[in-house]
């Protein structure tokens, strides 16, 4: 059962990557020549670049996907906050495999949200991100806290 769950998670994550590429390619032609590439804490653009910068996010997410896929396939190379023994190895590897997939999904959703906001802001300076960045960052930190709780429970 856990293998089916992990495969579904992998397909979902790959789908997020493909969707980001598709979203970027589909909207590339409609972008103005200059687009916002960085935002301050208030959500206002403070740095601009050519529309070719819109491909930076999908390229970075592809690199993350490759690295995360390697870590998930070779769990013995990951860094664990507890000593791995014969008794806890299966539980710790499973926790890591689920968490890496979850972390990638969160990062992909943050990238998708950022890309969408960048594209919408290119046409309307009053656009707001669909999900505030503080919410996304707090979700990441909350996930880390939950991870450490599970790792501690299954020492």
N, C-alpha and C positions, 0 to 999 in steps of 0.2 A: 504493500500500500504506500509506503514512504517513497518508493521509486516512482510510482505514478504521480504522486504529489510533486516531487522534484522535477520530473519531466514536464509537467504542466507549468511549473514555475519557469523553467528554462524556455519553453515556447512563448510564454507571456513576455519574458524579458527580451527575447529576440524580436518579438512583435513590436515592442516599444522602440527598439533600435531601428527596425525597418520603417515604422511609422514616422520617426523623426527624420530619417532620410527622405521619405516620400513627402512629408510636409515641407521640408526645406526646398526640395527640387521643384515641387508644384508651385510654391509661392515666390521662387527666386526671380522670375521674369517681371513680376509686378512690383518688386521693391525699387525704391528710388536708388540712385547711384551712391548716396551717402546714407548710412544707417547708424543708429546708436549701437555701440558695442560695449558700453559700460554704464552702469547706473549708480548714483549715490544712494545713501540710506533713505532719502525721501522718495526714491523712485524716479528721479529726474536724470535724463541722460547727461553724462559729463565727459564722454569721449565718443568720437564718431570715427567711422572708417568706411571703406568701400563695401559694397554689398557682397563681395567675395568672403568677407568675414562671417557671413551667415553659415558657411560650411565648417567653421571651426567647431561648433558645438557637436554636429554629428560625427566629425572625425574624432574628437575627444571621447565621445560616448562609445565609439567603436573600439578605441584603444582600451577603455575601461572594461568593455565586454570581453575582450581578448584576455586581459590580465585576470579578471574575475573567473573566467572559464578555466584558466589554467589552475588557479588556486582551488577551485571546487573539485577539479579532477585529480589534484594531488594534495589532499588535506594534510599530509604529513609535513609539508613545507610551510604551513601557516604557523603563525605565532599565537600561542594559547596562554591565557592568564593563569592556568593551572598546569601542574605536571601531568603529562599523559601517561597513563598506566594501562595495563591489560584490562582492568576492571572498568575504567571510564572511557576508554578509547572510542567505542561505538557511539556513546552518548555525546561526547565532545565533538567528534567528527560530524555527527548529524546536526548538532547545534550550529557548528561553523558553516556547514553546507547550506542550511536554511538561512542563516543570517547573511551570508555573502549574497545569496540570491535576493533577499529582502533589501539589502543595502543597495544593490545594483538597481532594483526597481525604484527605490526612492530617488537615487541619483538620476535615473532616466526621467522620472516624472518632474524633477526639478529642472533638468535641462529642457524638457518639452515646454514647461511653463515659461522658462526664460526665453526660449526661442519664440514662442507665441507672443509674449510681451514685447520682445524686440521688434517683431514684425508689425504688430499693431501700433506700437509707439512710432514707428517709421512714418505712419500716416496720420496719427492723431496724438499730439503731445499730452492730451488729457487722459489717455488710456491708462488703465490700472492693471496690474497683474491679476490673473484669475485666482491665484493662490498667493497670499503675501509671503515673501521670502522668510520672514520670521517664523511663520507656521511651518514651513518646510525644514528650516534649520532645527527648530525645536523637536520636530518629528524624528530627525536624525539622532539628536542627543537622547531623546526618550527611548529610541530603539537600542542605543548603546547601553543605557541603564538596564533595560529589560534583558539584554544579552548577558550582562555581568551577573544579574540575578540568576538566570538559568544556568550559567556556567558554574556559579557557586553552589547551586542546588545539586548538580550532578558531578561533583568533584570525584 
